[in-house]
């Protein structure tokens, strides 16, 4: 099978491509615009594999998409290309509207145009898998409630609203045009190769440099944490075994507050990096609380029973084992993140002063 992966140089996209090339026999075409969070270094181990190819293109560029579909003749699309950082969406929503909504529309139209011209057998087996987020569901007020595939959408940020819009477009293209689409919504991902504006890598790298560990509000916002390698196994299962027109929620069954996440990291750092930066007595001393961001959802939690039941998928990593693996990766792959820090990004979170 030939799989076109959009956003394949990003955090989840690159993990997905490494999984497919290393664990499966499919061919992968990586379509990526190479914006600030994309990093081809994350694909260094597979870049020379004959089953891997790369196309630098923007999903908003219809002519480029038509050429890529025609040249590569994919059997499936896995759509991960998106602007994904909530703070950045608060600071400037325009690029989120353009990439996540207009880009998804453009990709759907290119895929539909290509699909309509396939022969009957290939048309039947073609799949368009849209990868989305649990943030489209908004906030869980009931502490015992979980997001299911039937939960109404109630996005809170420009980012989550743009992803909700994209989800609706994908479902509409299935219902109206018959394009064989599947949607998945995942909880917070973490793991190796994550760009250091996200909570876990930001805390790791700040701690290693003796910088403050900024936590929003009181730090009690709860997320369901999903190890990225568990996520990409689920994505491949959905693509190859999922039912057309369905939605699958993917969660790690690891609900933790933000402050728990940061304190867990501090404890692991005490064990694995006992030689602290100058002036630091305990890593926890670096924790500081900053003004909460606007519209901050308090709790997300996913009910993964549908994918457990229908596709026999379950998360394999516990939060503790996943966090240890993640920290150890950042400690042993300093050259990867140092190349990022040598550029324009300097461990800053946007939106703090807005």
Secondary structure, DSSP 8 states (H G I E B T S, - for coil): -EEEEETTTSHHHHHHHHHHHHHS--EEEEEE---TT--GGGGTTTTT-TTEEEEE--TT-HHHHHHHHHHH--SEEEE------HHHHHH--HHHIIIIIIIHHHHHHHHHHHHHTS-HHHHHH-EEEEEEEGGGG----STT--B-TT------SHHHHHHHHHHHHHHHHHHHH---EEEEEE-EEE-TT--TTSHHHHHHHHHHTT--EEEETTS--EEEEEEHHHHHHHHHHHHHHS-TT-EEEE--S-EEEHHHHHHHHHHHHHHH--S--TT-S-GGGGEEEE---TT---B--B--HHHHHHH-------HHHHHHHHHHHHHH-HHHHHHHHTTT--S--TTTT-
